[in-house]
Amino acid sequence: MGRQRRPMRSKKRVQENQEYIPLLKLKRKKTSSQADLDDEILEEDGANDGSFVDTEEKVASAVMVSLQSYKEALANNDPSKVAEVEAFLQLIEAEKNYLAAKVVTLTGELSKEQDRILRIRADFDNFRKRMERKNLSLMTNLQGEVIESLLPVLDEFESAKAEIKVDSEGEEKINNSYQSIYKRFLEILNSLGVEVVETVGNPYDHSLHELIMLEESTEFEEGIIIQEVQKGYKLGERLLCPSMVKVSVGPGPAKPGR
C-alpha cells in the first residue's frame, strides 16, 4: 500500500491559528525574571513602539479566536490542538497576573514619590519663608543703621528750633526755610517707618525711655513721665534711640502747716 498523505488543514482554520500562534512562539530568553517575560511579549506585539492600545486589541482578538478554536478542538477531539490553546490561555493568564502585580507595585512606588515630592515642596516653602524673613531682617537692620546715623542731625534741628528767635524780616525768611527743611526731614523719616516714642503722660518704660531725673509732682502719679528732655525714635519693633525723660515720684510728703 502506498504511503497515506496527511489531511490538509482548511484555509479558514489556518487563518484563525495565525492570529494567536505568533504569541505562543515568542522567543523567550532563559531568565528567572518575570519582567523579562513582559518585555519579550511587548517586543513581539509591537508595544515598544507606543502602540499599546493596538496591542490590547490584538491580544483580546487572539483570546477570542483561541476560545473559538478551543471549542472546535474539543468538538473534533483534537488533543494536540486543545493542549496548544490551553498553553496559550495559561500564558495570557500568567501575563494578566504579572501585570496586576506590577500595577500594585507601581502604585505603591507612585505613592512614595508623591509623598517625597510633597516633602520636598514643604521643605522648599519653609526655606523660602526663612530666606524672606532673613532678607527682611537684613534690610531692616541696614535701614535702622542708616537712620540712626541721621538722628543726631535731627536732634540738632530740634535744639536749633528751640533757640531761634526771630527779630527781623530777614531772620523770619531764614527761619521759614529752616522749618521747611526740618519738616521735610521728618516726612522722609516717617515714610521710612520711623516713629517718635511717646513720653509725657505715659508710664515710664525702661525699654523705651532713659531716666534723667525723678521729681515730685502733684499733677502726675508716681511712675508717670512728666517731661521729655530729648525725643526718642523707633523703627517698627526696633528702638533706634531712647527718649530722655523726667519721671514723677508723686506729690511727696505733706508739709506741716505753720
C-alpha positions as CSV (number, residue, x, y, z in Angstrom):
1,M,0.0,0.0,0.0
2,G,1.2,3.5,-0.8
3,R,2.0,6.0,1.9
4,Q,-1.0,7.8,3.2
5,R,-1.0,11.6,2.8
6,R,-1.8,13.8,5.9
7,P,-5.1,15.6,5.6
8,M,-4.6,19.3,4.8
9,R,-6.0,21.9,7.2
10,S,-8.7,24.1,5.9
11,K,-7.7,27.6,4.9
12,K,-10.1,29.1,7.4
13,R,-8.5,27.2,10.3
14,V,-5.0,28.2,9.3
15,Q,-6.0,31.9,9.2
16,E,-7.5,31.6,12.7
17,N,-4.4,30.0,14.1
18,Q,-2.2,32.7,12.6
19,E,-3.9,35.2,14.9
20,Y,-2.7,33.7,18.2
21,I,0.1,31.3,17.4
22,P,2.7,34.0,17.0
23,L,2.1,34.9,20.6
24,L,2.9,31.3,21.6
25,K,6.1,31.4,19.5
26,L,7.7,34.2,21.5
27,K,11.5,33.9,21.6
28,R,11.9,33.7,25.4
29,K,15.3,34.2,26.9
30,K,16.4,32.0,29.7
31,T,15.8,34.1,32.8
32,S,14.1,33.9,36.2
33,S,12.7,37.4,36.0
34,Q,9.1,37.8,35.0
35,A,10.0,41.4,34.0
36,D,12.0,39.9,31.0
37,L,9.0,37.8,30.0
38,D,6.9,41.0,30.0
39,D,9.5,42.9,27.9
40,E,9.6,40.0,25.4
41,I,5.8,40.0,24.9
42,L,5.7,43.7,24.5
43,E,8.5,43.5,21.9
44,E,6.7,40.7,20.0
45,D,3.4,42.5,20.0
46,G,4.9,45.8,18.9
47,A,4.1,47.7,22.1
48,N,7.5,49.1,22.4
49,D,6.7,51.5,19.5
50,G,3.9,53.1,21.5
51,S,1.0,51.1,20.1
52,F,-0.3,50.0,23.5
53,V,-3.9,50.2,22.5
54,D,-3.3,48.2,19.3
55,T,-1.6,45.6,21.4
56,E,-4.6,45.3,23.8
57,E,-6.9,44.9,20.8
58,K,-4.7,42.2,19.3
59,V,-4.5,40.3,22.5
60,A,-8.2,40.5,23.0
61,S,-8.8,39.3,19.4
62,A,-6.4,36.5,19.9
63,V,-8.1,35.3,23.0
64,M,-11.5,35.3,21.3
65,V,-10.1,33.3,18.4
66,S,-8.3,30.9,20.7
67,L,-11.6,30.3,22.6
68,Q,-13.4,29.6,19.4
69,S,-10.6,27.2,18.3
70,Y,-10.7,25.6,21.7
71,K,-14.4,24.8,21.3
72,E,-13.7,23.4,17.8
73,A,-10.8,21.3,19.1
74,L,-13.0,19.8,21.8
75,A,-15.7,19.1,19.3
76,N,-13.3,17.5,16.9
77,N,-11.5,15.6,19.7
78,D,-8.1,17.1,18.8
79,P,-5.8,16.7,21.9
80,S,-2.8,18.5,20.3
81,K,-4.9,21.5,19.4
82,V,-6.6,21.5,22.8
83,A,-3.1,21.5,24.5
84,E,-1.9,24.2,22.3
85,V,-4.8,26.5,23.0
86,E,-4.6,25.8,26.8
87,A,-1.0,26.7,26.8
88,F,-1.8,30.0,25.1
89,L,-4.6,30.7,27.6
90,Q,-2.3,29.9,30.5
91,L,0.3,32.3,29.1
92,I,-2.3,35.0,28.9
93,E,-3.4,34.3,32.5
94,A,0.2,34.4,33.7
95,E,0.7,37.8,31.9
96,K,-2.5,39.1,33.4
97,N,-1.4,38.1,37.0
98,Y,2.0,39.6,36.5
99,L,0.7,42.9,35.1
100,A,-1.8,43.1,38.0
101,A,1.1,42.7,40.5
102,K,3.1,45.2,38.5
103,V,0.2,47.7,38.8
104,V,0.2,47.2,42.6
105,T,3.9,47.7,42.8
106,L,3.9,50.8,40.6
107,T,1.0,52.3,42.5
108,G,3.0,51.9,45.7
109,E,6.1,53.5,44.2
110,L,3.9,56.3,42.8
111,S,2.5,57.0,46.2
112,K,6.0,57.1,47.7
113,E,7.2,59.5,45.0
114,Q,4.2,61.7,45.6
115,D,4.9,61.8,49.3
116,R,8.6,62.6,48.6
117,I,7.5,65.5,46.2
118,L,5.2,66.9,48.9
119,R,8.0,66.8,51.5
120,I,10.4,68.5,49.0
121,R,7.8,71.1,48.3
122,A,7.2,71.7,52.0
123,D,11.0,72.0,52.7
124,F,11.4,74.4,49.8
125,D,8.4,76.5,51.1
126,N,10.0,76.6,54.6
127,F,13.3,77.6,53.1
128,R,11.7,80.3,51.0
129,K,10.0,81.7,54.1
130,R,13.2,81.6,56.1
131,M,15.1,83.5,53.4
132,E,12.3,86.1,53.2
133,R,12.5,86.7,57.0
134,K,16.3,86.8,56.8
135,N,16.2,89.3,53.9
136,L,13.6,91.4,55.7
137,S,15.6,91.4,58.9
138,L,18.8,92.3,57.0
139,M,17.0,95.2,55.2
140,T,15.5,96.5,58.5
141,N,18.9,96.4,60.2
142,L,20.6,98.2,57.4
143,Q,17.8,100.8,57.3
144,G,18.0,101.2,61.0
145,E,21.7,101.8,61.0
146,V,21.3,104.5,58.3
147,I,18.5,106.2,60.2
148,E,20.5,106.0,63.5
149,S,23.3,107.9,61.8
150,L,20.8,110.7,60.9
151,L,19.2,111.1,64.3
152,P,21.9,113.4,65.7
153,V,21.2,115.7,62.8
154,L,17.5,115.6,63.8
155,D,18.5,116.4,67.4
156,E,20.4,119.4,66.2
157,F,17.3,120.6,64.3
158,E,15.3,120.3,67.5
159,S,17.8,122.2,69.6
160,A,18.1,125.0,67.0
161,K,14.4,125.3,66.7
162,A,14.0,125.9,70.4
163,E,16.8,128.5,70.4
164,I,15.9,130.5,67.3
165,K,14.4,134.0,68.0
166,V,13.1,135.9,65.0
167,D,13.7,139.6,65.3
168,S,13.6,140.8,61.7
169,E,12.0,140.0,58.4
170,G,15.3,138.5,57.1
171,E,15.5,136.2,60.1
172,E,11.9,135.3,59.5
173,K,12.7,134.1,56.0
174,I,15.7,132.1,57.2
175,N,13.6,130.5,59.9
176,N,10.8,129.6,57.4
177,S,13.4,128.0,55.2
178,Y,14.9,126.1,58.1
179,Q,11.4,124.9,59.2
180,S,10.7,123.7,55.7
181,I,13.9,121.6,55.7
182,Y,13.1,120.3,59.2
183,K,9.5,119.4,58.2
184,R,10.7,117.6,55.0
185,F,13.3,115.7,57.0
186,L,10.6,114.5,59.4
187,E,8.3,113.4,56.5
188,I,11.1,111.3,55.0
189,L,11.7,109.6,58.3
190,N,8.0,108.9,58.8
191,S,7.8,107.4,55.3
192,L,10.6,105.0,56.3
193,G,8.5,103.9,59.3
194,V,10.3,105.9,62.0
195,E,8.0,106.7,64.9
196,V,8.5,109.0,67.9
197,V,8.5,107.3,71.3
198,E,5.6,108.5,73.3
199,T,6.5,110.1,76.6
200,V,4.6,112.7,78.7
201,G,1.6,111.2,80.4
202,N,2.7,107.6,79.8
203,P,4.2,105.2,82.3
204,Y,8.0,105.0,82.4
205,D,9.3,102.0,80.4
206,H,13.0,101.3,80.7
207,S,13.0,99.6,77.3
208,L,11.9,102.8,75.6
209,H,12.9,105.6,78.0
210,E,16.1,106.8,79.6
211,L,15.6,108.2,83.1
212,I,17.2,111.6,83.6
213,M,15.6,112.8,86.8
214,L,12.9,112.0,89.4
215,E,10.7,114.8,90.5
216,E,7.8,115.3,92.8
217,S,4.5,116.2,91.1
218,T,1.0,116.9,92.2
219,E,-0.2,116.5,88.6
220,F,1.1,113.1,87.7
221,E,1.1,109.9,89.7
222,E,4.3,108.0,90.6
223,G,6.0,106.4,87.7
224,I,4.4,108.7,85.1
225,I,6.6,110.7,82.7
226,I,6.2,114.4,83.4
227,Q,8.7,115.9,80.9
228,E,10.6,115.0,77.8
229,V,14.2,116.2,77.7
230,Q,15.1,114.6,74.3
231,K,13.0,112.8,71.8
232,G,13.3,109.0,71.2
233,Y,12.7,107.1,68.0
234,K,11.9,103.6,67.0
235,L,11.6,101.7,63.7
236,G,8.9,99.0,63.9
237,E,9.9,97.0,67.0
238,R,13.5,98.2,67.0
239,L,14.4,101.1,69.3
240,L,16.7,103.5,67.5
241,C,17.3,105.7,70.5
242,P,15.5,106.0,73.8
243,S,13.7,109.2,75.0
244,M,15.4,111.1,77.8
245,V,12.7,111.9,80.4
246,K,11.8,113.1,83.9
247,V,9.6,110.9,85.9
248,S,7.2,111.7,88.7
249,V,7.6,110.2,92.2
250,G,4.2,111.5,93.3
251,P,3.2,114.6,95.4
252,G,5.8,113.8,98.1
253,P,5.3,114.0,101.8
254,A,2.8,116.6,103.1
255,K,4.5,119.7,104.7
256,P,3.3,120.6,108.2
257,G,1.3,123.9,108.3
258,R,2.6,126.8,110.4
